[in-house]
């Protein structure tokens, strides 16, 4: 059985800055400390966390939206989930990111929820501090 993860996080940086922290190979590699290769084109592929996560870019709208057919290496063969990120500028000039991650195998929900927090949100927040 599969479930949905929904996380909302706010950052003190522009939507384009946060978008690049998720969509740019070099930035993701730098943030996570793990190899990442991410296509900049719809239909292209991506691989992050040194190959532990991979998939296909379903939709891209710079500074607005990313949609990925997403799978972790321990997913059952041929199974993909859908990870959708939306980026919205806040009234304070920052960004609210909403992650909706559908089709995640139920038994992996806690681990994947924590993975988003530790490997992306916390690391993006720390990186932004060094930019200011």
N, CA, C and O atoms as CSV, one atom per row, in Angstrom:
chain,resi,resn,atom,element,x,y,z
A,1,UNK,N,N,0.840,-1.188,0.000
A,1,UNK,CA,C,0.000,0.000,0.000
A,1,UNK,C,C,0.884,1.250,0.000
A,1,UNK,O,O,1.917,1.287,0.668
A,2,UNK,N,N,0.475,2.252,-0.741
A,2,UNK,CA,C,1.260,3.480,-0.861
A,2,UNK,C,C,0.549,4.649,-0.188
A,2,UNK,O,O,-0.675,4.661,-0.062
A,3,UNK,N,N,1.322,5.611,0.233
A,3,UNK,CA,C,0.815,6.788,0.938
A,3,UNK,C,C,1.417,8.049,0.334
A,3,UNK,O,O,2.269,7.995,-0.552
A,4,UNK,N,N,0.940,9.204,0.848
A,4,UNK,CA,C,1.427,10.510,0.401
A,4,UNK,C,C,2.127,11.226,1.545
A,4,UNK,O,O,1.643,11.233,2.677
A,5,UNK,N,N,3.264,11.826,1.241
A,5,UNK,CA,C,3.987,12.699,2.168
A,5,UNK,C,C,3.701,14.128,1.730
A,5,UNK,O,O,3.769,14.438,0.541
A,6,UNK,N,N,3.380,14.999,2.684
A,6,UNK,CA,C,3.218,16.418,2.357
A,6,UNK,C,C,4.023,17.213,3.383
A,6,UNK,O,O,3.826,17.070,4.589
A,7,UNK,N,N,4.922,18.042,2.891
A,7,UNK,CA,C,5.744,18.885,3.761
A,7,UNK,C,C,5.731,20.307,3.225
A,7,UNK,O,O,5.831,20.532,2.019
A,8,UNK,N,N,5.606,21.276,4.149
A,8,UNK,CA,C,5.703,22.698,3.798
A,8,UNK,C,C,6.871,23.268,4.573
A,8,UNK,O,O,6.975,23.082,5.785
A,9,UNK,N,N,7.748,23.962,3.870
A,9,UNK,CA,C,8.901,24.586,4.518
A,9,UNK,C,C,9.102,25.980,3.953
A,9,UNK,O,O,8.805,26.244,2.788
A,10,UNK,N,N,9.611,26.872,4.800
A,10,UNK,CA,C,9.873,28.251,4.366
A,10,UNK,C,C,11.360,28.541,4.471
A,10,UNK,O,O,12.047,28.074,5.380
A,11,UNK,N,N,11.833,29.326,3.515
A,11,UNK,CA,C,13.236,29.710,3.469
A,11,UNK,C,C,13.348,31.204,3.251
A,11,UNK,O,O,12.477,31.819,2.636
A,12,UNK,N,N,14.423,31.785,3.757
A,12,UNK,CA,C,14.696,33.213,3.560
A,12,UNK,C,C,15.575,33.393,2.333
A,12,UNK,O,O,16.710,33.860,2.422
A,13,UNK,N,N,15.029,33.015,1.196
A,13,UNK,CA,C,15.729,33.138,-0.089
A,13,UNK,C,C,14.670,33.135,-1.185
A,13,UNK,O,O,13.531,32.723,-0.964
A,14,UNK,N,N,15.057,33.595,-2.362
A,14,UNK,CA,C,14.114,33.713,-3.478
A,14,UNK,C,C,13.669,32.338,-3.989
A,14,UNK,O,O,14.371,31.346,-3.793
A,15,UNK,N,N,12.502,32.278,-4.646
A,15,UNK,CA,C,12.070,31.014,-5.243
A,15,UNK,C,C,13.103,30.428,-6.212
A,15,UNK,O,O,13.288,29.211,-6.235
A,16,UNK,N,N,13.775,31.257,-7.006
A,16,UNK,CA,C,14.765,30.734,-7.950
A,16,UNK,C,C,15.956,30.121,-7.221
A,16,UNK,O,O,16.475,29.091,-7.651
A,17,UNK,N,N,16.393,30.732,-6.130
A,17,UNK,CA,C,17.500,30.174,-5.350
A,17,UNK,C,C,17.138,28.795,-4.819
A,17,UNK,O,O,17.937,27.863,-4.908
A,18,UNK,N,N,15.937,28.663,-4.267
A,18,UNK,CA,C,15.514,27.379,-3.704
A,18,UNK,C,C,15.275,26.356,-4.813
A,18,UNK,O,O,15.636,25.189,-4.668
A,19,UNK,N,N,14.678,26.782,-5.903
A,19,UNK,CA,C,14.475,25.910,-7.070
A,19,UNK,C,C,15.815,25.308,-7.501
A,19,UNK,O,O,15.910,24.103,-7.735
A,20,UNK,N,N,16.841,26.141,-7.604
A,20,UNK,CA,C,18.157,25.662,-8.031
A,20,UNK,C,C,18.766,24.683,-7.031
A,20,UNK,O,O,19.524,23.795,-7.421
A,21,UNK,N,N,18.445,24.835,-5.755
A,21,UNK,CA,C,18.950,23.908,-4.736
A,21,UNK,C,C,18.373,22.504,-4.901
A,21,UNK,O,O,18.902,21.546,-4.338
A,22,UNK,N,N,17.295,22.380,-5.666
A,22,UNK,CA,C,16.668,21.083,-5.896
A,22,UNK,C,C,16.870,20.602,-7.332
A,22,UNK,O,O,16.896,19.398,-7.587
A,23,UNK,N,N,17.015,21.545,-8.275
A,23,UNK,CA,C,17.049,21.185,-9.698
A,23,UNK,C,C,18.429,21.218,-10.341
A,23,UNK,O,O,18.586,20.719,-11.455
A,24,UNK,N,N,19.429,21.784,-9.684
A,24,UNK,CA,C,20.750,21.942,-10.284
A,24,UNK,C,C,21.711,20.871,-9.754
A,24,UNK,O,O,21.913,20.755,-8.545
A,25,UNK,N,N,22.295,20.097,-10.660
A,25,UNK,CA,C,23.188,18.988,-10.282
A,25,UNK,C,C,24.301,19.415,-9.339
A,25,UNK,O,O,24.524,18.775,-8.312
A,26,UNK,N,N,25.003,20.495,-9.682
A,26,UNK,CA,C,26.142,20.938,-8.869
A,26,UNK,C,C,25.696,21.388,-7.487
A,26,UNK,O,O,26.352,21.084,-6.491
A,27,UNK,N,N,24.579,22.114,-7.422
A,27,UNK,CA,C,24.090,22.588,-6.122
A,27,UNK,C,C,23.622,21.425,-5.244
A,27,UNK,O,O,23.898,21.403,-4.045
A,28,UNK,N,N,22.919,20.464,-5.837
A,28,UNK,CA,C,22.455,19.305,-5.064
A,28,UNK,C,C,23.645,18.488,-4.569
A,28,UNK,O,O,23.651,18.049,-3.419
A,29,UNK,N,N,24.649,18.276,-5.412
A,29,UNK,CA,C,25.854,17.553,-5.000
A,29,UNK,C,C,26.539,18.274,-3.851
A,29,UNK,O,O,26.938,17.646,-2.870
A,30,UNK,N,N,26.676,19.585,-3.967
A,30,UNK,CA,C,27.318,20.381,-2.928
A,30,UNK,C,C,26.530,20.345,-1.617
A,30,UNK,O,O,27.111,20.186,-0.544
A,31,UNK,N,N,25.214,20.493,-1.707
A,31,UNK,CA,C,24.372,20.506,-0.503
A,31,UNK,C,C,24.364,19.172,0.222
A,31,UNK,O,O,24.527,19.118,1.441
A,32,UNK,N,N,24.172,18.089,-0.534
A,32,UNK,CA,C,23.983,16.783,0.092
A,32,UNK,C,C,25.285,16.038,0.351
A,32,UNK,O,O,25.327,15.121,1.171
A,33,UNK,N,N,26.351,16.433,-0.349
A,33,UNK,CA,C,27.601,15.696,-0.231
A,33,UNK,C,C,27.564,14.363,-0.968
A,33,UNK,O,O,28.442,13.520,-0.783
A,34,UNK,N,N,26.548,14.177,-1.800
A,34,UNK,CA,C,26.368,12.945,-2.580
A,34,UNK,C,C,26.268,13.322,-4.057
A,34,UNK,O,O,25.742,14.383,-4.393
A,35,UNK,N,N,26.770,12.459,-4.936
A,35,UNK,CA,C,26.737,12.731,-6.378
A,35,UNK,C,C,25.305,12.885,-6.878
A,35,UNK,O,O,24.413,12.124,-6.503
A,36,UNK,N,N,25.105,13.897,-7.742
A,36,UNK,CA,C,23.792,14.140,-8.349
A,36,UNK,C,C,23.974,14.516,-9.814
A,36,UNK,O,O,24.865,15.290,-10.163
A,37,UNK,N,N,23.125,13.964,-10.657
A,37,UNK,CA,C,23.062,14.329,-12.068
A,37,UNK,C,C,21.590,14.560,-12.375
A,37,UNK,O,O,20.780,13.638,-12.281
A,38,UNK,N,N,21.242,15.793,-12.742
A,38,UNK,CA,C,19.839,16.159,-12.931
A,38,UNK,C,C,19.669,16.851,-14.279
A,38,UNK,O,O,20.288,17.883,-14.539
A,39,UNK,N,N,18.830,16.280,-15.125
A,39,UNK,CA,C,18.540,16.880,-16.424
A,39,UNK,C,C,17.783,18.192,-16.231
A,39,UNK,O,O,17.016,18.347,-15.281
A,40,UNK,N,N,18.008,19.119,-17.135
A,40,UNK,CA,C,17.299,20.397,-17.108
A,40,UNK,C,C,16.116,20.394,-18.076
A,40,UNK,O,O,15.569,21.448,-18.398
A,41,UNK,N,N,15.723,19.198,-18.540
A,41,UNK,CA,C,14.677,19.086,-19.559
A,41,UNK,C,C,13.588,18.103,-19.148
A,41,UNK,O,O,13.874,17.067,-18.547
A,42,UNK,N,N,12.348,18.427,-19.470
A,42,UNK,CA,C,11.233,17.513,-19.252
A,42,UNK,C,C,11.499,16.242,-20.054
A,42,UNK,O,O,11.865,16.297,-21.228
A,43,UNK,N,N,11.309,15.102,-19.400
A,43,UNK,CA,C,11.583,13.810,-20.032
A,43,UNK,C,C,12.984,13.305,-19.764
A,43,UNK,O,O,13.289,12.140,-20.018
A,44,UNK,N,N,13.850,14.189,-19.244
A,44,UNK,CA,C,15.205,13.788,-18.892
A,44,UNK,C,C,15.216,13.001,-17.592
A,44,UNK,O,O,14.198,12.889,-16.909
A,45,UNK,N,N,16.370,12.462,-17.261
A,45,UNK,CA,C,16.491,11.651,-16.049
A,45,UNK,C,C,17.247,12.402,-14.964
A,45,UNK,O,O,17.890,13.423,-15.213
A,46,UNK,N,N,17.150,11.865,-13.753
A,46,UNK,CA,C,17.945,12.392,-12.653
A,46,UNK,C,C,18.404,11.239,-11.775
A,46,UNK,O,O,17.787,10.174,-11.734
A,47,UNK,N,N,19.499,11.482,-11.078
A,47,UNK,CA,C,20.031,10.545,-10.102
A,47,UNK,C,C,20.639,11.384,-8.988
A,47,UNK,O,O,21.464,12.261,-9.243
A,48,UNK,N,N,20.228,11.110,-7.746
A,48,UNK,CA,C,20.767,11.844,-6.599
A,48,UNK,C,C,21.171,10.856,-5.512
A,48,UNK,O,O,20.934,9.652,-5.619
A,49,UNK,N,N,21.776,11.384,-4.485
A,49,UNK,CA,C,22.216,10.582,-3.350
A,49,UNK,C,C,23.096,9.418,-3.821
A,49,UNK,O,O,22.930,8.275,-3.394
A,50,UNK,N,N,24.044,9.750,-4.721
A,50,UNK,CA,C,24.990,8.765,-5.274
A,50,UNK,C,C,24.282,7.556,-5.880
A,50,UNK,O,O,24.743,6.423,-5.747
A,51,UNK,N,N,23.158,7.812,-6.547
A,51,UNK,CA,C,22.433,6.750,-7.236
A,51,UNK,C,C,21.362,6.059,-6.416
A,51,UNK,O,O,20.659,5.192,-6.935
A,52,UNK,N,N,21.216,6.422,-5.144
A,52,UNK,CA,C,20.186,5.789,-4.314
A,52,UNK,C,C,18.785,6.251,-4.701
A,52,UNK,O,O,17.805,5.554,-4.441
A,53,UNK,N,N,18.689,7.431,-5.325
A,53,UNK,CA,C,17.409,7.970,-5.795
A,53,UNK,C,C,17.559,8.287,-7.278
A,53,UNK,O,O,18.570,8.850,-7.700
A,54,UNK,N,N,16.550,7.923,-8.065
A,54,UNK,CA,C,16.608,8.209,-9.501
A,54,UNK,C,C,15.196,8.357,-10.047
A,54,UNK,O,O,14.212,8.062,-9.369
A,55,UNK,N,N,15.122,8.824,-11.294
A,55,UNK,CA,C,13.810,8.949,-11.904
A,55,UNK,C,C,13.824,9.792,-13.157
A,55,UNK,O,O,14.848,9.948,-13.823
A,56,UNK,N,N,12.643,10.336,-13.463
A,56,UNK,CA,C,12.411,11.087,-14.697
A,56,UNK,C,C,11.807,12.445,-14.356
A,56,UNK,O,O,10.945,12.550,-13.484
A,57,UNK,N,N,12.266,13.476,-15.049
A,57,UNK,CA,C,11.703,14.818,-14.888
A,57,UNK,C,C,10.386,14.865,-15.663
A,57,UNK,O,O,10.378,14.717,-16.885
A,58,UNK,N,N,9.284,15.068,-14.961
A,58,UNK,CA,C,7.953,15.090,-15.576
A,58,UNK,C,C,7.549,16.511,-15.958
A,58,UNK,O,O,6.915,16.723,-16.992
A,59,UNK,N,N,7.918,17.487,-15.120
A,59,UNK,CA,C,7.565,18.878,-15.395
A,59,UNK,C,C,8.575,19.793,-14.720
A,59,UNK,O,O,9.067,19.500,-13.630
A,60,UNK,N,N,8.876,20.899,-15.377
A,60,UNK,CA,C,9.765,21.931,-14.834
A,60,UNK,C,C,9.212,23.298,-15.203
A,60,UNK,O,O,8.852,23.547,-16.354
A,61,UNK,N,N,9.150,24.172,-14.224
A,61,UNK,CA,C,8.815,25.577,-14.455
A,61,UNK,C,C,9.723,26.357,-13.514
A,61,UNK,O,O,9.388,26.523,-12.341
A,62,UNK,N,N,10.876,26.846,-14.005
A,62,UNK,CA,C,11.859,27.489,-13.137
A,62,UNK,C,C,11.245,28.493,-12.165
A,62,UNK,O,O,10.462,29.366,-12.539
A,63,UNK,N,N,11.630,28.330,-10.911
A,63,UNK,CA,C,11.204,29.111,-9.746
A,63,UNK,C,C,9.740,28.897,-9.371
A,63,UNK,O,O,9.235,29.556,-8.462
A,64,UNK,N,N,9.055,27.992,-10.055
A,64,UNK,CA,C,7.635,27.734,-9.769
A,64,UNK,C,C,7.335,26.278,-9.392
A,64,UNK,O,O,6.622,26.026,-8.422
A,65,UNK,N,N,7.884,25.305,-10.165
A,65,UNK,CA,C,7.437,23.927,-9.985
A,65,UNK,C,C,8.463,22.932,-10.538
A,65,UNK,O,O,9.134,23.184,-11.539
A,66,UNK,N,N,8.557,21.788,-9.841
A,66,UNK,CA,C,9.310,20.622,-10.310
A,66,UNK,C,C,8.430,19.404,-10.030
A,66,UNK,O,O,7.889,19.270,-8.932
A,67,UNK,N,N,8.286,18.523,-11.011
A,67,UNK,CA,C,7.583,17.253,-10.801
A,67,UNK,C,C,8.501,16.140,-11.297
A,67,UNK,O,O,9.021,16.187,-12.411
A,68,UNK,N,N,8.685,15.138,-10.437
A,68,UNK,CA,C,9.573,14.024,-10.763
A,68,UNK,C,C,8.866,12.685,-10.552
A,68,UNK,O,O,8.165,12.498,-9.558
A,69,UNK,N,N,9.054,11.755,-11.491
A,69,UNK,CA,C,8.748,10.345,-11.245
A,69,UNK,C,C,9.973,9.846,-10.483
A,69,UNK,O,O,11.059,9.758,-11.057
A,70,UNK,N,N,9.817,9.523,-9.221
A,70,UNK,CA,C,10.898,9.390,-8.245
A,70,UNK,C,C,10.910,7.976,-7.682
A,70,UNK,O,O,9.862,7.430,-7.339
A,71,UNK,N,N,12.090,7.387,-7.588
A,71,UNK,CA,C,12.185,6.083,-6.932
A,71,UNK,C,C,13.501,5.965,-6.173
A,71,UNK,O,O,14.544,6.465,-6.596
A,72,UNK,N,N,13.410,5.293,-5.049
A,72,UNK,CA,C,14.597,4.970,-4.282
A,72,UNK,C,C,15.019,3.560,-4.669
A,72,UNK,O,O,14.192,2.758,-5.103
A,73,UNK,N,N,16.287,3.259,-4.515
A,73,UNK,CA,C,16.811,1.961,-4.969
A,73,UNK,C,C,16.171,0.780,-4.236
A,73,UNK,O,O,16.215,-0.345,-4.734
A,74,UNK,N,N,15.577,1.017,-3.059
A,74,UNK,CA,C,14.936,-0.088,-2.334
A,74,UNK,C,C,13.434,-0.198,-2.611
A,74,UNK,O,O,12.750,-0.991,-1.966
A,75,UNK,N,N,12.908,0.590,-3.566
A,75,UNK,CA,C,11.513,0.430,-4.002
A,75,UNK,C,C,11.394,-0.901,-4.748
A,75,UNK,O,O,12.367,-1.374,-5.335
A,76,UNK,N,N,10.210,-1.499,-4.725
A,76,UNK,CA,C,10.012,-2.689,-5.562
A,76,UNK,C,C,10.311,-2.356,-7.029
A,76,UNK,O,O,10.070,-1.232,-7.471
A,77,UNK,N,N,10.821,-3.307,-7.765
A,77,UNK,CA,C,11.205,-3.115,-9.168
A,77,UNK,C,C,10.063,-2.499,-9.976
A,77,UNK,O,O,8.918,-2.944,-9.893
A,78,UNK,N,N,10.389,-1.474,-10.753
A,78,UNK,CA,C,9.415,-0.836,-11.635
A,78,UNK,C,C,8.463,0.139,-10.968
A,78,UNK,O,O,7.622,0.733,-11.643
A,79,UNK,N,N,8.574,0.319,-9.661
A,79,UNK,CA,C,7.668,1.215,-8.928
A,79,UNK,C,C,8.285,2.606,-8.819
A,79,UNK,O,O,9.437,2.757,-8.410
A,80,UNK,N,N,7.503,3.620,-9.190
A,80,UNK,CA,C,7.896,5.019,-9.054
A,80,UNK,C,C,6.852,5.738,-8.222
A,80,UNK,O,O,5.667,5.412,-8.289
A,81,UNK,N,N,7.281,6.710,-7.441
A,81,UNK,CA,C,6.372,7.627,-6.769
A,81,UNK,C,C,6.429,8.941,-7.545
A,81,UNK,O,O,7.234,9.076,-8.468
A,82,UNK,N,N,5.596,9.901,-7.188
A,82,UNK,CA,C,5.601,11.220,-7.841
A,82,UNK,C,C,5.914,12.280,-6.792
A,82,UNK,O,O,5.164,12.454,-5.832
A,83,UNK,N,N,7.022,12.983,-6.981
A,83,UNK,CA,C,7.414,14.067,-6.083
A,83,UNK,C,C,7.168,15.392,-6.799
A,83,UNK,O,O,7.720,15.645,-7.870
A,84,UNK,N,N,6.332,16.229,-6.194
A,84,UNK,CA,C,5.985,17.524,-6.779
A,84,UNK,C,C,6.391,18.626,-5.809
A,84,UNK,O,O,5.991,18.617,-4.644
A,85,UNK,N,N,7.181,19.566,-6.292
A,85,UNK,CA,C,7.616,20.710,-5.490
A,85,UNK,C,C,6.990,21.961,-6.087
A,85,UNK,O,O,7.079,22.180,-7.295
A,86,UNK,N,N,6.357,22.783,-5.258
A,86,UNK,CA,C,5.894,24.096,-5.716
A,86,UNK,C,C,6.614,25.153,-4.897
A,86,UNK,O,O,6.857,24.972,-3.704
A,87,UNK,N,N,6.951,26.254,-5.548
A,87,UNK,CA,C,7.717,27.339,-4.938
A,87,UNK,C,C,6.872,28.603,-5.009
A,87,UNK,O,O,6.454,29.017,-6.091
A,88,UNK,N,N,6.624,29.212,-3.860
A,88,UNK,CA,C,5.778,30.403,-3.814
A,88,UNK,C,C,6.491,31.482,-3.005
A,88,UNK,O,O,6.934,31.245,-1.881
A,89,UNK,N,N,6.592,32.668,-3.597
A,89,UNK,CA,C,7.227,33.771,-2.886
A,89,UNK,C,C,6.341,34.199,-1.721
A,89,UNK,O,O,5.127,34.333,-1.874
A,90,UNK,N,N,6.953,34.413,-0.558
A,90,UNK,CA,C,6.209,34.856,0.621
A,90,UNK,C,C,6.197,36.380,0.678
A,90,UNK,O,O,6.963,37.043,-0.021
A,91,UNK,N,N,5.328,36.921,1.511
A,91,UNK,CA,C,5.224,38.381,1.634
A,91,UNK,C,C,6.506,38.990,2.207
A,91,UNK,O,O,6.751,40.186,2.046
A,92,UNK,N,N,7.320,38.173,2.872
A,92,UNK,CA,C,8.592,38.652,3.439
A,92,UNK,C,C,9.736,38.561,2.434
A,92,UNK,O,O,10.874,38.895,2.763
A,93,UNK,N,N,9.446,38.114,1.220
A,93,UNK,CA,C,10.489,37.994,0.204
A,93,UNK,C,C,11.214,36.662,0.215
A,93,UNK,O,O,12.197,36.482,-0.503
A,94,UNK,N,N,10.740,35.732,1.019
A,94,UNK,CA,C,11.317,34.394,1.046
A,94,UNK,C,C,10.530,33.459,0.144
A,94,UNK,O,O,9.850,33.892,-0.786
A,95,UNK,N,N,10.634,32.168,0.437
A,95,UNK,CA,C,9.961,31.159,-0.377
A,95,UNK,C,C,9.318,30.102,0.507
A,95,UNK,O,O,9.916,29.629,1.473
A,96,UNK,N,N,8.086,29.742,0.157
A,96,UNK,CA,C,7.453,28.573,0.757
A,96,UNK,C,C,7.512,27.456,-0.280
A,96,UNK,O,O,7.078,27.622,-1.420
A,97,UNK,N,N,8.054,26.323,0.136
A,97,UNK,CA,C,8.097,25.137,-0.719
A,97,UNK,C,C,7.065,24.149,-0.184
A,97,UNK,O,O,7.023,23.864,1.013
A,98,UNK,N,N,6.245,23.637,-1.078
A,98,UNK,CA,C,5.325,22.560,-0.715
A,98,UNK,C,C,5.761,21.327,-1.496
A,98,UNK,O,O,5.767,21.320,-2.727
A,99,UNK,N,N,6.123,20.291,-0.756
A,99,UNK,CA,C,6.451,18.998,-1.348
A,99,UNK,C,C,5.243,18.088,-1.170
A,99,UNK,O,O,4.778,17.881,-0.049
A,100,UNK,N,N,4.742,17.552,-2.256
A,100,UNK,CA,C,3.707,16.520,-2.218
A,100,UNK,C,C,4.314,15.301,-2.900
A,100,UNK,O,O,4.564,15.300,-4.105
A,101,UNK,N,N,4.542,14.273,-2.107
A,101,UNK,CA,C,5.232,13.073,-2.596
A,101,UNK,C,C,4.243,11.905,-2.512
A,101,UNK,O,O,4.037,11.327,-1.445
A,102,UNK,N,N,3.643,11.573,-3.643
A,102,UNK,CA,C,2.586,10.550,-3.718
A,102,UNK,C,C,3.147,9.182,-4.119
A,102,UNK,O,O,4.154,9.076,-4.819
A,103,UNK,N,N,2.455,8.142,-3.647
A,103,UNK,CA,C,2.799,6.785,-4.073
A,103,UNK,C,C,4.018,6.209,-3.390
A,103,UNK,O,O,4.706,5.361,-3.958
A,104,UNK,N,N,4.297,6.661,-2.174
A,104,UNK,CA,C,5.452,6.155,-1.419
A,104,UNK,C,C,5.025,4.878,-0.686
A,104,UNK,O,O,4.010,4.885,0.010
A,105,UNK,N,N,5.780,3.786,-0.829
A,105,UNK,CA,C,5.436,2.571,-0.086
A,105,UNK,C,C,5.308,2.873,1.412
A,105,UNK,O,O,6.192,3.478,2.017
A,106,UNK,N,N,4.187,2.437,1.989
A,106,UNK,CA,C,3.831,2.776,3.369
A,106,UNK,C,C,4.966,2.525,4.362
A,106,UNK,O,O,5.215,3.343,5.248
A,107,UNK,N,N,5.642,1.406,4.211
A,107,UNK,CA,C,6.687,1.045,5.176
A,107,UNK,C,C,7.908,1.970,5.098
A,107,UNK,O,O,8.723,1.991,6.021
A,108,UNK,N,N,8.041,2.728,4.014
A,108,UNK,CA,C,9.195,3.624,3.856
A,108,UNK,C,C,8.881,5.082,4.204
A,108,UNK,O,O,9.774,5.929,4.175
A,109,UNK,N,N,7.621,5.380,4.532
A,109,UNK,CA,C,7.210,6.766,4.808
A,109,UNK,C,C,8.092,7.443,5.861
A,109,UNK,O,O,8.629,8.513,5.577
A,110,UNK,N,N,8.272,6.876,7.069
A,110,UNK,CA,C,9.066,7.595,8.080
A,110,UNK,C,C,10.488,7.904,7.611
A,110,UNK,O,O,10.997,9.002,7.839
A,111,UNK,N,N,11.119,6.943,6.963
A,111,UNK,CA,C,12.492,7.121,6.499
A,111,UNK,C,C,12.581,8.190,5.406
A,111,UNK,O,O,13.495,9.015,5.422
A,112,UNK,N,N,11.651,8.181,4.470
A,112,UNK,CA,C,11.680,9.160,3.380
A,112,UNK,C,C,11.311,10.554,3.886
A,112,UNK,O,O,11.901,11.541,3.447
A,113,UNK,N,N,10.343,10.651,4.805
A,113,UNK,CA,C,10.020,11.958,5.404
A,113,UNK,C,C,11.255,12.568,6.064
A,113,UNK,O,O,11.564,13.744,5.869
A,114,UNK,N,N,11.944,11.757,6.839
A,114,UNK,CA,C,13.147,12.237,7.519
A,114,UNK,C,C,14.249,12.555,6.519
A,114,UNK,O,O,15.012,13.500,6.722
A,115,UNK,N,N,14.342,11.780,5.444
A,115,UNK,CA,C,15.335,12.038,4.402
A,115,UNK,C,C,15.150,13.403,3.761
A,115,UNK,O,O,16.128,14.114,3.529
A,116,UNK,N,N,13.896,13.784,3.468
A,116,UNK,CA,C,13.654,15.124,2.909
A,116,UNK,C,C,14.119,16.195,3.888
A,116,UNK,O,O,14.755,17.173,3.497
A,117,UNK,N,N,13.792,15.999,5.174
A,117,UNK,CA,C,14.194,17.004,6.173
A,117,UNK,C,C,15.717,17.110,6.278
A,117,UNK,O,O,16.279,18.199,6.162
A,118,UNK,N,N,16.373,15.982,6.496
A,118,UNK,CA,C,17.823,15.985,6.739
A,118,UNK,C,C,18.643,16.297,5.493
A,118,UNK,O,O,19.589,17.082,5.557
A,119,UNK,N,N,18.294,15.696,4.373
A,119,UNK,CA,C,19.122,15.809,3.174
A,119,UNK,C,C,18.832,17.033,2.324
A,119,UNK,O,O,19.667,17.434,1.512
A,120,UNK,N,N,17.665,17.632,2.499
A,120,UNK,CA,C,17.325,18.809,1.696
A,120,UNK,C,C,17.000,20.018,2.563
A,120,UNK,O,O,17.758,20.988,2.559
A,121,UNK,N,N,15.898,19.990,3.303
A,121,UNK,CA,C,15.436,21.210,3.985
A,121,UNK,C,C,16.471,21.746,4.970
A,121,UNK,O,O,16.777,22.939,4.948
A,122,UNK,N,N,17.019,20.886,5.834
A,122,UNK,CA,C,18.018,21.357,6.804
A,122,UNK,C,C,19.276,21.857,6.100
A,122,UNK,O,O,19.845,22.875,6.493
A,123,UNK,N,N,19.705,21.154,5.071
A,123,UNK,CA,C,20.933,21.546,4.367
A,123,UNK,C,C,20.737,22.815,3.547
A,123,UNK,O,O,21.654,23.631,3.453
A,124,UNK,N,N,19.565,22.995,2.952
A,124,UNK,CA,C,19.283,24.248,2.238
A,124,UNK,C,C,19.275,25.403,3.231
A,124,UNK,O,O,19.861,26.453,2.970
A,125,UNK,N,N,18.617,25.213,4.361
A,125,UNK,CA,C,18.556,26.268,5.383
A,125,UNK,C,C,19.969,26.659,5.839
A,125,UNK,O,O,20.271,27.846,5.967
A,126,UNK,N,N,20.825,25.674,6.081
A,126,UNK,CA,C,22.203,25.964,6.498
A,126,UNK,C,C,22.989,26.664,5.397
A,126,UNK,O,O,23.776,27.567,5.682
A,127,UNK,N,N,22.790,26.264,4.148
A,127,UNK,CA,C,23.499,26.898,3.026
A,127,UNK,C,C,23.078,28.353,2.873
A,127,UNK,O,O,23.910,29.209,2.573
A,128,UNK,N,N,21.811,28.637,3.073
A,128,UNK,CA,C,21.315,30.013,2.948
A,128,UNK,C,C,21.966,30.910,3.989
A,128,UNK,O,O,22.261,32.072,3.710
A,129,UNK,N,N,22.192,30.383,5.181
A,129,UNK,CA,C,22.846,31.172,6.239
A,129,UNK,C,C,24.230,31.638,5.797
A,129,UNK,O,O,24.650,32.746,6.132
A,130,UNK,N,N,24.939,30.795,5.045
A,130,UNK,CA,C,26.285,31.171,4.611
A,130,UNK,C,C,26.253,32.174,3.460
A,130,UNK,O,O,27.243,32.862,3.210
A,131,UNK,N,N,25.118,32.260,2.754
A,131,UNK,CA,C,24.992,33.213,1.649
A,131,UNK,C,C,24.702,34.627,2.135
A,131,UNK,O,O,25.023,35.606,1.463
A,132,UNK,N,N,24.091,34.719,3.314
A,132,UNK,CA,C,23.646,36.028,3.817
A,132,UNK,C,C,24.781,36.794,4.445
A,132,UNK,O,O,24.583,37.913,4.919
